Amino acid sequence: MNLDLRQAIIQRVHDKSNEELTDVIQGSIGGDEHALPGLGVLFEIIWNASDAPTQNKLVHSLHDELNK
């Protein structure tokens, strides 16, 4: 069975608790660059599940952090 990277990442975190998901995210941030695609997939999930005001807030937060 061939899984693409996105599906492999989703499968890896599918049944994790909130605490476990927090650990996955915190363990990936600032770590090995190999974790970046996984964070991208998780962000994509959050983005797609967010309404326009939340997406706008995320973009503003990103913009503010990039321009410090």
PDB file of N, H, CA, C and O in Angstrom:
ATOM      1  N   MET A   1       0.843  -1.164   0.000  1.00  0.00           N
ATOM      2  CA  MET A   1       0.000   0.000   0.000  1.00  0.00           C
ATOM      3  C   MET A   1       0.899   1.243   0.000  1.00  0.00           C
ATOM      4  O   MET A   1       1.729   1.402   0.896  1.00  0.00           O
ATOM      5  N   ASN A   2       0.746   2.105  -0.974  1.00  0.00           N
ATOM      6  H   ASN A   2       0.073   1.976  -1.701  1.00  0.00           H
ATOM      7  CA  ASN A   2       1.520   3.329  -1.075  1.00  0.00           C
ATOM      8  C   ASN A   2       0.730   4.494  -0.501  1.00  0.00           C
ATOM      9  O   ASN A   2      -0.412   4.736  -0.890  1.00  0.00           O
ATOM     10  N   LEU A   3       1.352   5.214   0.431  1.00  0.00           N
ATOM     11  H   LEU A   3       2.280   5.017   0.747  1.00  0.00           H
ATOM     12  CA  LEU A   3       0.746   6.404   1.008  1.00  0.00           C
ATOM     13  C   LEU A   3       1.595   7.604   0.618  1.00  0.00           C
ATOM     14  O   LEU A   3       2.823   7.531   0.652  1.00  0.00           O
ATOM     15  N   ASP A   4       0.967   8.689   0.254  1.00  0.00           N
ATOM     16  H   ASP A   4      -0.031   8.749   0.227  1.00  0.00           H
ATOM     17  CA  ASP A   4       1.755   9.886   0.026  1.00  0.00           C
ATOM     18  C   ASP A   4       2.120  10.492   1.382  1.00  0.00           C
ATOM     19  O   ASP A   4       1.601  10.080   2.419  1.00  0.00           O
ATOM     20  N   LEU A   5       3.008  11.464   1.357  1.00  0.00           N
ATOM     21  H   LEU A   5       3.429  11.799   0.514  1.00  0.00           H
ATOM     22  CA  LEU A   5       3.514  12.056   2.597  1.00  0.00           C
ATOM     23  C   LEU A   5       2.387  12.642   3.443  1.00  0.00           C
ATOM     24  O   LEU A   5       2.359  12.447   4.659  1.00  0.00           O
ATOM     25  N   ARG A   6       1.467  13.352   2.815  1.00  0.00           N
ATOM     26  H   ARG A   6       1.490  13.511   1.828  1.00  0.00           H
ATOM     27  CA  ARG A   6       0.345  13.968   3.540  1.00  0.00           C
ATOM     28  C   ARG A   6      -0.465  12.893   4.277  1.00  0.00           C
ATOM     29  O   ARG A   6      -0.771  13.044   5.460  1.00  0.00           O
ATOM     30  N   GLN A   7      -0.802  11.831   3.585  1.00  0.00           N
ATOM     31  H   GLN A   7      -0.553  11.709   2.624  1.00  0.00           H
ATOM     32  CA  GLN A   7      -1.592  10.771   4.207  1.00  0.00           C
ATOM     33  C   GLN A   7      -0.813  10.059   5.310  1.00  0.00           C
ATOM     34  O   GLN A   7      -1.396   9.664   6.321  1.00  0.00           O
ATOM     35  N   ALA A   8       0.492   9.892   5.128  1.00  0.00           N
ATOM     36  H   ALA A   8       0.965  10.212   4.307  1.00  0.00           H
ATOM     37  CA  ALA A   8       1.317   9.251   6.155  1.00  0.00           C
ATOM     38  C   ALA A   8       1.337  10.096   7.432  1.00  0.00           C
ATOM     39  O   ALA A   8       1.261   9.560   8.538  1.00  0.00           O
ATOM     40  N   ILE A   9       1.438  11.400   7.274  1.00  0.00           N
ATOM     41  H   ILE A   9       1.500  11.835   6.376  1.00  0.00           H
ATOM     42  CA  ILE A   9       1.454  12.288   8.441  1.00  0.00           C
ATOM     43  C   ILE A   9       0.101  12.268   9.136  1.00  0.00           C
ATOM     44  O   ILE A   9       0.030  12.187  10.362  1.00  0.00           O
ATOM     45  N   ILE A  10      -0.966  12.342   8.359  1.00  0.00           N
ATOM     46  H   ILE A  10      -0.908  12.407   7.363  1.00  0.00           H
ATOM     47  CA  ILE A  10      -2.314  12.301   8.945  1.00  0.00           C
ATOM     48  C   ILE A  10      -2.530  10.983   9.677  1.00  0.00           C
ATOM     49  O   ILE A  10      -3.088  10.964  10.774  1.00  0.00           O
ATOM     50  N   GLN A  11      -2.099   9.905   9.087  1.00  0.00           N
ATOM     51  H   GLN A  11      -1.645   9.921   8.196  1.00  0.00           H
ATOM     52  CA  GLN A  11      -2.255   8.595   9.723  1.00  0.00           C
ATOM     53  C   GLN A  11      -1.470   8.528  11.037  1.00  0.00           C
ATOM     54  O   GLN A  11      -1.925   7.919  12.005  1.00  0.00           O
ATOM     55  N   ARG A  12      -0.295   9.152  11.064  1.00  0.00           N
ATOM     56  H   ARG A  12       0.075   9.646  10.278  1.00  0.00           H
ATOM     57  CA  ARG A  12       0.550   9.130  12.265  1.00  0.00           C
ATOM     58  C   ARG A  12      -0.110   9.825  13.444  1.00  0.00           C
ATOM     59  O   ARG A  12       0.100   9.418  14.587  1.00  0.00           O
ATOM     60  N   VAL A  13      -0.900  10.859  13.198  1.00  0.00           N
ATOM     61  H   VAL A  13      -1.070  11.189  12.270  1.00  0.00           H
ATOM     62  CA  VAL A  13      -1.480  11.632  14.299  1.00  0.00           C
ATOM     63  C   VAL A  13      -2.982  11.429  14.465  1.00  0.00           C
ATOM     64  O   VAL A  13      -3.597  12.043  15.337  1.00  0.00           O
ATOM     65  N   HIS A  14      -3.563  10.596  13.656  1.00  0.00           N
ATOM     66  H   HIS A  14      -3.063  10.098  12.948  1.00  0.00           H
ATOM     67  CA  HIS A  14      -5.021  10.451  13.572  1.00  0.00           C
ATOM     68  C   HIS A  14      -5.718  10.255  14.917  1.00  0.00           C
ATOM     69  O   HIS A  14      -6.666  10.979  15.220  1.00  0.00           O
ATOM     70  N   ASP A  15      -5.287   9.324  15.709  1.00  0.00           N
ATOM     71  H   ASP A  15      -4.517   8.735  15.463  1.00  0.00           H
ATOM     72  CA  ASP A  15      -5.993   9.010  16.952  1.00  0.00           C
ATOM     73  C   ASP A  15      -5.292   9.546  18.199  1.00  0.00           C
ATOM     74  O   ASP A  15      -5.493   9.028  19.298  1.00  0.00           O
ATOM     75  N   LYS A  16      -4.481  10.568  18.034  1.00  0.00           N
ATOM     76  H   LYS A  16      -4.318  10.989  17.141  1.00  0.00           H
ATOM     77  CA  LYS A  16      -3.764  11.140  19.172  1.00  0.00           C
ATOM     78  C   LYS A  16      -4.698  12.021  20.001  1.00  0.00           C
ATOM     79  O   LYS A  16      -5.629  12.632  19.476  1.00  0.00           O
ATOM     80  N   SER A  17      -4.432  12.070  21.293  1.00  0.00           N
ATOM     81  H   SER A  17      -3.676  11.573  21.720  1.00  0.00           H
ATOM     82  CA  SER A  17      -5.184  12.958  22.190  1.00  0.00           C
ATOM     83  C   SER A  17      -4.700  14.392  21.986  1.00  0.00           C
ATOM     84  O   SER A  17      -3.702  14.624  21.303  1.00  0.00           O
ATOM     85  N   ASN A  18      -5.404  15.344  22.575  1.00  0.00           N
ATOM     86  H   ASN A  18      -6.214  15.156  23.130  1.00  0.00           H
ATOM     87  CA  ASN A  18      -4.970  16.741  22.507  1.00  0.00           C
ATOM     88  C   ASN A  18      -3.560  16.902  23.061  1.00  0.00           C
ATOM     89  O   ASN A  18      -2.736  17.610  22.483  1.00  0.00           O
ATOM     90  N   GLU A  19      -3.289  16.245  24.181  1.00  0.00           N
ATOM     91  H   GLU A  19      -3.959  15.670  24.651  1.00  0.00           H
ATOM     92  CA  GLU A  19      -1.960  16.322  24.795  1.00  0.00           C
ATOM     93  C   GLU A  19      -0.899  15.734  23.868  1.00  0.00           C
ATOM     94  O   GLU A  19       0.181  16.305  23.723  1.00  0.00           O
ATOM     95  N   GLU A  20      -1.195  14.615  23.250  1.00  0.00           N
ATOM     96  H   GLU A  20      -2.073  14.150  23.368  1.00  0.00           H
ATOM     97  CA  GLU A  20      -0.243  13.992  22.334  1.00  0.00           C
ATOM     98  C   GLU A  20      -0.009  14.865  21.098  1.00  0.00           C
ATOM     99  O   GLU A  20       1.119  14.968  20.615  1.00  0.00           O
ATOM    100  N   LEU A  21      -1.070  15.490  20.587  1.00  0.00           N
ATOM    101  H   LEU A  21      -1.986  15.406  20.979  1.00  0.00           H
ATOM    102  CA  LEU A  21      -0.906  16.389  19.443  1.00  0.00           C
ATOM    103  C   LEU A  21      -0.038  17.587  19.825  1.00  0.00           C
ATOM    104  O   LEU A  21       0.805  18.022  19.042  1.00  0.00           O
ATOM    105  N   THR A  22      -0.246  18.117  21.026  1.00  0.00           N
ATOM    106  H   THR A  22      -0.932  17.764  21.663  1.00  0.00           H
ATOM    107  CA  THR A  22       0.593  19.213  21.510  1.00  0.00           C
ATOM    108  C   THR A  22       2.053  18.777  21.562  1.00  0.00           C
ATOM    109  O   THR A  22       2.939  19.525  21.148  1.00  0.00           O
ATOM    110  N   ASP A  23       2.306  17.583  22.061  1.00  0.00           N
ATOM    111  H   ASP A  23       1.587  16.975  22.397  1.00  0.00           H
ATOM    112  CA  ASP A  23       3.675  17.056  22.129  1.00  0.00           C
ATOM    113  C   ASP A  23       4.293  16.909  20.748  1.00  0.00           C
ATOM    114  O   ASP A  23       5.466  17.228  20.553  1.00  0.00           O
ATOM    115  N   VAL A  24       3.506  16.426  19.786  1.00  0.00           N
ATOM    116  H   VAL A  24       2.553  16.166  19.945  1.00  0.00           H
ATOM    117  CA  VAL A  24       4.004  16.276  18.410  1.00  0.00           C
ATOM    118  C   VAL A  24       4.401  17.634  17.856  1.00  0.00           C
ATOM    119  O   VAL A  24       5.472  17.781  17.269  1.00  0.00           O
ATOM    120  N   ILE A  25       3.536  18.633  18.043  1.00  0.00           N
ATOM    121  H   ILE A  25       2.665  18.514  18.520  1.00  0.00           H
ATOM    122  CA  ILE A  25       3.811  19.968  17.513  1.00  0.00           C
ATOM    123  C   ILE A  25       5.022  20.578  18.210  1.00  0.00           C
ATOM    124  O   ILE A  25       5.944  21.056  17.549  1.00  0.00           O
ATOM    125  N   GLN A  26       5.024  20.564  19.530  1.00  0.00           N
ATOM    126  H   GLN A  26       4.275  20.176  20.067  1.00  0.00           H
ATOM    127  CA  GLN A  26       6.130  21.165  20.269  1.00  0.00           C
ATOM    128  C   GLN A  26       7.446  20.444  20.001  1.00  0.00           C
ATOM    129  O   GLN A  26       8.507  21.067  19.969  1.00  0.00           O
ATOM    130  N   GLY A  27       7.374  19.137  19.810  1.00  0.00           N
ATOM    131  H   GLY A  27       6.512  18.630  19.836  1.00  0.00           H
ATOM    132  CA  GLY A  27       8.580  18.372  19.512  1.00  0.00           C
ATOM    133  C   GLY A  27       9.110  18.618  18.113  1.00  0.00           C
ATOM    134  O   GLY A  27      10.278  18.344  17.837  1.00  0.00           O
ATOM    135  N   SER A  28       8.273  19.129  17.232  1.00  0.00           N
ATOM    136  H   SER A  28       7.325  19.352  17.456  1.00  0.00           H
ATOM    137  CA  SER A  28       8.677  19.380  15.849  1.00  0.00           C
ATOM    138  C   SER A  28       9.189  20.797  15.632  1.00  0.00           C
ATOM    139  O   SER A  28      10.014  21.032  14.749  1.00  0.00           O
ATOM    140  N   ILE A  29       8.706  21.732  16.426  1.00  0.00           N
ATOM    141  H   ILE A  29       8.036  21.541  17.143  1.00  0.00           H
ATOM    142  CA  ILE A  29       9.079  23.140  16.258  1.00  0.00           C
ATOM    143  C   ILE A  29      10.513  23.339  16.729  1.00  0.00           C
ATOM    144  O   ILE A  29      10.895  22.951  17.833  1.00  0.00           O
ATOM    145  N   GLY A  30      11.284  23.954  15.855  1.00  0.00           N
ATOM    146  H   GLY A  30      10.974  24.270  14.958  1.00  0.00           H
ATOM    147  CA  GLY A  30      12.668  24.253  16.184  1.00  0.00           C
ATOM    148  C   GLY A  30      13.588  23.054  16.116  1.00  0.00           C
ATOM    149  O   GLY A  30      14.772  23.156  16.440  1.00  0.00           O
ATOM    150  N   GLY A  31      13.060  21.932  15.703  1.00  0.00           N
ATOM    151  H   GLY A  31      12.099  21.849  15.440  1.00  0.00           H
ATOM    152  CA  GLY A  31      13.858  20.720  15.620  1.00  0.00           C
ATOM    153  C   GLY A  31      14.404  20.484  14.226  1.00  0.00           C
ATOM    154  O   GLY A  31      14.680  21.421  13.477  1.00  0.00           O
ATOM    155  N   ASP A  32      14.546  19.258  13.908  1.00  0.00           N
ATOM    156  H   ASP A  32      14.322  18.497  14.516  1.00  0.00           H
ATOM    157  CA  ASP A  32      15.064  18.827  12.617  1.00  0.00           C
ATOM    158  C   ASP A  32      14.178  19.333  11.482  1.00  0.00           C
ATOM    159  O   ASP A  32      12.952  19.315  11.593  1.00  0.00           O
ATOM    160  N   GLU A  33      14.790  19.780  10.405  1.00  0.00           N
ATOM    161  H   GLU A  33      15.786  19.795  10.315  1.00  0.00           H
ATOM    162  CA  GLU A  33      14.020  20.299   9.270  1.00  0.00           C
ATOM    163  C   GLU A  33      13.137  19.235   8.628  1.00  0.00           C
ATOM    164  O   GLU A  33      12.225  19.569   7.871  1.00  0.00           O
ATOM    165  N   HIS A  34      13.388  17.977   8.913  1.00  0.00           N
ATOM    166  H   HIS A  34      14.129  17.705   9.527  1.00  0.00           H
ATOM    167  CA  HIS A  34      12.544  16.909   8.371  1.00  0.00           C
ATOM    168  C   HIS A  34      11.130  16.976   8.932  1.00  0.00           C
ATOM    169  O   HIS A  34      10.205  16.407   8.352  1.00  0.00           O
ATOM    170  N   ALA A  35      10.956  17.666  10.057  1.00  0.00           N
ATOM    171  H   ALA A  35      11.708  18.128  10.528  1.00  0.00           H
ATOM    172  CA  ALA A  35       9.630  17.796  10.669  1.00  0.00           C
ATOM    173  C   ALA A  35       8.788  18.870   9.998  1.00  0.00           C
ATOM    174  O   ALA A  35       7.571  18.898  10.178  1.00  0.00           O
ATOM    175  N   LEU A  36       9.415  19.756   9.227  1.00  0.00           N
ATOM    176  H   LEU A  36      10.404  19.733   9.081  1.00  0.00           H
ATOM    177  CA  LEU A  36       8.677  20.876   8.636  1.00  0.00           C
ATOM    178  C   LEU A  36       7.534  20.447   7.719  1.00  0.00           C
ATOM    179  O   LEU A  36       6.467  21.059   7.782  1.00  0.00           O
ATOM    180  N   PRO A  37       7.695  19.440   6.880  1.00  0.00           N
ATOM    181  CA  PRO A  37       6.537  19.026   6.067  1.00  0.00           C
ATOM    182  C   PRO A  37       5.362  18.567   6.928  1.00  0.00           C
ATOM    183  O   PRO A  37       4.206  18.818   6.588  1.00  0.00           O
ATOM    184  N   GLY A  38       5.654  17.901   8.037  1.00  0.00           N
ATOM    185  H   GLY A  38       6.593  17.697   8.314  1.00  0.00           H
ATOM    186  CA  GLY A  38       4.582  17.463   8.929  1.00  0.00           C
ATOM    187  C   GLY A  38       3.836  18.632   9.536  1.00  0.00           C
ATOM    188  O   GLY A  38       2.609  18.621   9.628  1.00  0.00           O
ATOM    189  N   LEU A  39       4.589  19.644   9.953  1.00  0.00           N
ATOM    190  H   LEU A  39       5.587  19.653   9.879  1.00  0.00           H
ATOM    191  CA  LEU A  39       3.952  20.846  10.487  1.00  0.00           C
ATOM    192  C   LEU A  39       3.124  21.531   9.415  1.00  0.00           C
ATOM    193  O   LEU A  39       2.060  22.082   9.697  1.00  0.00           O
ATOM    194  N   GLY A  40       3.614  21.495   8.191  1.00  0.00           N
ATOM    195  H   GLY A  40       4.479  21.048   7.962  1.00  0.00           H
ATOM    196  CA  GLY A  40       2.854  22.082   7.083  1.00  0.00           C
ATOM    197  C   GLY A  40       1.531  21.376   6.868  1.00  0.00           C
ATOM    198  O   GLY A  40       0.514  22.023   6.617  1.00  0.00           O
ATOM    199  N   VAL A  41       1.534  20.065   6.963  1.00  0.00           N
ATOM    200  H   VAL A  41       2.360  19.540   7.166  1.00  0.00           H
ATOM    201  CA  VAL A  41       0.292  19.291   6.804  1.00  0.00           C
ATOM    202  C   VAL A  41      -0.666  19.615   7.946  1.00  0.00           C
ATOM    203  O   VAL A  41      -1.864  19.792   7.723  1.00  0.00           O
ATOM    204  N   LEU A  42      -0.144  19.693   9.161  1.00  0.00           N
ATOM    205  H   LEU A  42       0.829  19.549   9.342  1.00  0.00           H
ATOM    206  CA  LEU A  42      -1.002  20.025  10.294  1.00  0.00           C
ATOM    207  C   LEU A  42      -1.575  21.432  10.155  1.00  0.00           C
ATOM    208  O   LEU A  42      -2.743  21.666  10.465  1.00  0.00           O
ATOM    209  N   PHE A  43      -0.741  22.378   9.684  1.00  0.00           N
ATOM    210  H   PHE A  43       0.208  22.188   9.432  1.00  0.00           H
ATOM    211  CA  PHE A  43      -1.242  23.732   9.460  1.00  0.00           C
ATOM    212  C   PHE A  43      -2.310  23.735   8.372  1.00  0.00           C
ATOM    213  O   PHE A  43      -3.307  24.449   8.485  1.00  0.00           O
ATOM    214  N   GLU A  44      -2.113  22.953   7.333  1.00  0.00           N
ATOM    215  H   GLU A  44      -1.303  22.373   7.241  1.00  0.00           H
ATOM    216  CA  GLU A  44      -3.110  22.866   6.251  1.00  0.00           C
ATOM    217  C   GLU A  44      -4.458  22.393   6.797  1.00  0.00           C
ATOM    218  O   GLU A  44      -5.505  22.908   6.406  1.00  0.00           O
ATOM    219  N   ILE A  45      -4.426  21.423   7.690  1.00  0.00           N
ATOM    220  H   ILE A  45      -3.575  21.005   8.007  1.00  0.00           H
ATOM    221  CA  ILE A  45      -5.659  20.914   8.298  1.00  0.00           C
ATOM    222  C   ILE A  45      -6.331  22.020   9.105  1.00  0.00           C
ATOM    223  O   ILE A  45      -7.539  22.230   8.999  1.00  0.00           O
ATOM    224  N   ILE A  46      -5.539  22.726   9.911  1.00  0.00           N
ATOM    225  H   ILE A  46      -4.557  22.556   9.997  1.00  0.00           H
ATOM    226  CA  ILE A  46      -6.092  23.825  10.708  1.00  0.00           C
ATOM    227  C   ILE A  46      -6.668  24.899   9.797  1.00  0.00           C
ATOM    228  O   ILE A  46      -7.776  25.383  10.027  1.00  0.00           O
ATOM    229  N   TRP A  47      -5.921  25.270   8.765  1.00  0.00           N
ATOM    230  H   TRP A  47      -5.021  24.877   8.578  1.00  0.00           H
ATOM    231  CA  TRP A  47      -6.351  26.319   7.839  1.00  0.00           C
ATOM    232  C   TRP A  47      -7.680  25.939   7.178  1.00  0.00           C
ATOM    233  O   TRP A  47      -8.609  26.746   7.133  1.00  0.00           O
ATOM    234  N   ASN A  48      -7.763  24.726   6.676  1.00  0.00           N
ATOM    235  H   ASN A  48      -7.009  24.070   6.713  1.00  0.00           H
ATOM    236  CA  ASN A  48      -8.972  24.285   5.971  1.00  0.00           C
ATOM    237  C   ASN A  48     -10.185  24.186   6.892  1.00  0.00           C
ATOM    238  O   ASN A  48     -11.322  24.294   6.433  1.00  0.00           O
ATOM    239  N   ALA A  49      -9.951  23.983   8.180  1.00  0.00           N
ATOM    240  H   ALA A  49      -9.027  23.895   8.553  1.00  0.00           H
ATOM    241  CA  ALA A  49     -11.057  23.866   9.133  1.00  0.00           C
ATOM    242  C   ALA A  49     -11.438  25.211   9.754  1.00  0.00           C
ATOM    243  O   ALA A  49     -12.394  25.292  10.525  1.00  0.00           O
ATOM    244  N   SER A  50     -10.691  26.261   9.420  1.00  0.00           N
ATOM    245  H   SER A  50      -9.914  26.195   8.795  1.00  0.00           H
ATOM    246  CA  SER A  50     -10.909  27.570  10.025  1.00  0.00           C
ATOM    247  C   SER A  50     -11.812  28.442   9.159  1.00  0.00           C
ATOM    248  O   SER A  50     -11.803  28.350   7.931  1.00  0.00           O
ATOM    249  N   ASP A  51     -12.583  29.282   9.823  1.00  0.00           N
ATOM    250  H   ASP A  51     -12.590  29.356  10.820  1.00  0.00           H
ATOM    251  CA  ASP A  51     -13.394  30.263   9.096  1.00  0.00           C
ATOM    252  C   ASP A  51     -12.504  31.446   8.701  1.00  0.00           C
ATOM    253  O   ASP A  51     -11.353  31.538   9.127  1.00  0.00           O
ATOM    254  N   ALA A  52     -13.050  32.341   7.890  1.00  0.00           N
ATOM    255  H   ALA A  52     -13.985  32.266   7.544  1.00  0.00           H
ATOM    256  CA  ALA A  52     -12.275  33.468   7.364  1.00  0.00           C
ATOM    257  C   ALA A  52     -11.690  34.359   8.469  1.00  0.00           C
ATOM    258  O   ALA A  52     -10.531  34.758   8.358  1.00  0.00           O
ATOM    259  N   PRO A  53     -12.442  34.687   9.530  1.00  0.00           N
ATOM    260  CA  PRO A  53     -11.846  35.520  10.580  1.00  0.00           C
ATOM    261  C   PRO A  53     -10.641  34.840  11.267  1.00  0.00           C
ATOM    262  O   PRO A  53      -9.654  35.502  11.591  1.00  0.00           O
ATOM    263  N   THR A  54     -10.728  33.548  11.480  1.00  0.00           N
ATOM    264  H   THR A  54     -11.529  33.010  11.217  1.00  0.00           H
ATOM    265  CA  THR A  54      -9.614  32.832  12.098  1.00  0.00           C
ATOM    266  C   THR A  54      -8.417  32.795  11.150  1.00  0.00           C
ATOM    267  O   THR A  54      -7.280  32.985  11.583  1.00  0.00           O
ATOM    268  N   GLN A  55      -8.662  32.553   9.862  1.00  0.00           N
ATOM    269  H   GLN A  55      -9.585  32.399   9.511  1.00  0.00           H
ATOM    270  CA  GLN A  55      -7.573  32.574   8.883  1.00  0.00           C
ATOM    271  C   GLN A  55      -6.912  33.948   8.858  1.00  0.00           C
ATOM    272  O   GLN A  55      -5.687  34.054   8.794  1.00  0.00           O
ATOM    273  N   ASN A  56      -7.727  34.994   8.908  1.00  0.00           N
ATOM    274  H   ASN A  56      -8.722  34.907   8.960  1.00  0.00           H
ATOM    275  CA  ASN A  56      -7.205  36.351   8.914  1.00  0.00           C
ATOM    276  C   ASN A  56      -6.328  36.590  10.148  1.00  0.00           C
ATOM    277  O   ASN A  56      -5.267  37.206  10.054  1.00  0.00           O
ATOM    278  N   LYS A  57      -6.777  36.103  11.288  1.00  0.00           N
ATOM    279  H   LYS A  57      -7.639  35.602  11.364  1.00  0.00           H
ATOM    280  CA  LYS A  57      -6.010  36.247  12.525  1.00  0.00           C
ATOM    281  C   LYS A  57      -4.678  35.498  12.420  1.00  0.00           C
ATOM    282  O   LYS A  57      -3.648  36.007  12.861  1.00  0.00           O
ATOM    283  N   LEU A  58      -4.692  34.313  11.849  1.00  0.00           N
ATOM    284  H   LEU A  58      -5.529  33.899  11.490  1.00  0.00           H
ATOM    285  CA  LEU A  58      -3.463  33.552  11.661  1.00  0.00           C
ATOM    286  C   LEU A  58      -2.480  34.300  10.767  1.00  0.00           C
ATOM    287  O   LEU A  58      -1.286  34.367  11.059  1.00  0.00           O
ATOM    288  N   VAL A  59      -2.989  34.854   9.685  1.00  0.00           N
ATOM    289  H   VAL A  59      -3.958  34.800   9.447  1.00  0.00           H
ATOM    290  CA  VAL A  59      -2.134  35.600   8.760  1.00  0.00           C
ATOM    291  C   VAL A  59      -1.566  36.841   9.449  1.00  0.00           C
ATOM    292  O   VAL A  59      -0.385  37.151   9.285  1.00  0.00           O
ATOM    293  N   HIS A  60      -2.384  37.546  10.210  1.00  0.00           N
ATOM    294  H   HIS A  60      -3.343  37.294  10.343  1.00  0.00           H
ATOM    295  CA  HIS A  60      -1.899  38.726  10.927  1.00  0.00           C
ATOM    296  C   HIS A  60      -0.836  38.345  11.953  1.00  0.00           C
ATOM    297  O   HIS A  60       0.167  39.043  12.101  1.00  0.00           O
ATOM    298  N   SER A  61      -1.054  37.250  12.652  1.00  0.00           N
ATOM    299  H   SER A  61      -1.869  36.683  12.532  1.00  0.00           H
ATOM    300  CA  SER A  61      -0.051  36.785  13.624  1.00  0.00           C
ATOM    301  C   SER A  61       1.262  36.459  12.930  1.00  0.00           C
ATOM    302  O   SER A  61       2.333  36.843  13.401  1.00  0.00           O
ATOM    303  N   LEU A  62       1.177  35.755  11.818  1.00  0.00           N
ATOM    304  H   LEU A  62       0.307  35.443  11.436  1.00  0.00           H
ATOM    305  CA  LEU A  62       2.373  35.418  11.055  1.00  0.00           C
ATOM    306  C   LEU A  62       3.073  36.679  10.570  1.00  0.00           C
ATOM    307  O   LEU A  62       4.291  36.811  10.698  1.00  0.00           O
ATOM    308  N   HIS A  63       2.304  37.598  10.017  1.00  0.00           N
ATOM    309  H   HIS A  63       1.315  37.491   9.914  1.00  0.00           H
ATOM    310  CA  HIS A  63       2.867  38.855   9.518  1.00  0.00           C
ATOM    311  C   HIS A  63       3.579  39.610  10.636  1.00  0.00           C
ATOM    312  O   HIS A  63       4.696  40.095  10.451  1.00  0.00           O
ATOM    313  N   ASP A  64       2.937  39.706  11.784  1.00  0.00           N
ATOM    314  H   ASP A  64       2.030  39.312  11.934  1.00  0.00           H
ATOM    315  CA  ASP A  64       3.521  40.421  12.914  1.00  0.00           C
ATOM    316  C   ASP A  64       4.835  39.763  13.355  1.00  0.00           C
ATOM    317  O   ASP A  64       5.813  40.456  13.635  1.00  0.00           O
ATOM    318  N   GLU A  65       4.854  38.450  13.414  1.00  0.00           N
ATOM    319  H   GLU A  65       4.059  37.888  13.187  1.00  0.00           H
ATOM    320  CA  GLU A  65       6.075  37.742  13.848  1.00  0.00           C
ATOM    321  C   GLU A  65       7.194  37.889  12.828  1.00  0.00           C
ATOM    322  O   GLU A  65       8.359  38.008  13.206  1.00  0.00           O
ATOM    323  N   LEU A  66       6.861  37.882  11.550  1.00  0.00           N
ATOM    324  H   LEU A  66       5.914  37.785  11.243  1.00  0.00           H
ATOM    325  CA  LEU A  66       7.877  38.011  10.508  1.00  0.00           C
ATOM    326  C   LEU A  66       8.462  39.411  10.459  1.00  0.00           C
ATOM    327  O   LEU A  66       9.582  39.593   9.981  1.00  0.00           O
ATOM    328  N   ASN A  67       7.736  40.392  10.939  1.00  0.00           N
ATOM    329  H   ASN A  67       6.827  40.245  11.327  1.00  0.00           H
ATOM    330  CA  ASN A  67       8.178  41.785  10.854  1.00  0.00           C
ATOM    331  C   ASN A  67       8.641  42.356  12.192  1.00  0.00           C
ATOM    332  O   ASN A  67       8.648  43.573  12.377  1.00  0.00           O
ATOM    333  N   LYS A  68       9.022  41.504  13.109  1.00  0.00           N
ATOM    334  H   LYS A  68       9.017  40.515  12.959  1.00  0.00           H
ATOM    335  CA  LYS A  68       9.554  41.974  14.405  1.00  0.00           C
ATOM    336  C   LYS A  68      10.992  42.405  14.220  1.00  0.00           C
ATOM    337  O   LYS A  68      11.635  42.835  15.177  1.00  0.00           O
TER     338      LYS A  68
END
